[in-house]
Amino acid sequence: MQQTIIILGISLIIMGLIWPIIRKIPFGQFPGDFVFQSGNFSFFFPIVTCILLSLALSVLFNIFR
């Protein structure tokens, strides 16, 4: 449990450091991601992005298991 929390913390630090680079990648704008805009209200539900991210993380965790 402690090792998992440490790895999670280190990965969050790394993601925070490389965030300016990641933000430029057009990830999260796939066909199938729902965007609803009305006046001052906007709702974004990235269902396809979530599915792709889930698949990628599943493969990654199975490789490093």
Secondary structure as GFF3:
##gff-version 3
##sequence-region A 1 65
A	DSSP	alpha_helix	2	17	.	.	.	ID=ss1
A	DSSP	alpha_helix	19	23	.	.	.	ID=ss2
A	DSSP	beta_strand	34	38	.	.	.	ID=ss3
A	DSSP	beta_strand	41	45	.	.	.	ID=ss4
A	DSSP	alpha_helix	47	63	.	.	.	ID=ss5
###
